[in-house]
Amino acid sequence: MGGADRRISNLILSILLVRPFGIKGDAVGTAIPMLGTFLLFMPWHLCSRLGVRITTYVREAYLLPLMLCVPLASVLLLMQRWFIPHTYRQIIPQLLIAGSVYGLGLGWAYWSDRVLRTNPLAAGGVSLPLEPVAAVAENFPEEA
């Protein structure tokens, strides 16, 4: 699903779903093409272009972020069950607790070198050679 396909399906789905479901239908009409593109098409296309197995890509790209979000989601669900905040003053401790849980997870991932470490991704264990790329920037004079 390319860019034009996604935009056209987004428009059609949004028009079809906005009448029966309102703004939520519009959100779903936008989410469906994006999910199709970024969860189904892009990983397959990227893996076929780079010669990487799809299981390796999913493990390397999604496992660590999912592991970091599970404790955060658990803490948020438990706090929602035990105490529902009704003012900003009551929500601040919950945000601090949730932020500290997520921060501890990020700290663990960083200090255990799981954030910046990558395994050889190619199917045969052969890494692709990476060459530096020079960025070119042009400055245009402003017209008076």
Secondary structure, 3 states (H helix, E strand, C coil): CCHHHHHHHHHHHHHHHHHHHCHHHHHHHHHHHHHHHHHHHHHHHHHHHHCECHHHHHHHHHHHHHHHHHHHHHHHHHHHHHCCCCCHHHHHHHHHHHHHHHHHHHHHHHHCCCCCCCCCCECCCCCCCCCCCCCCCCCCCCCC
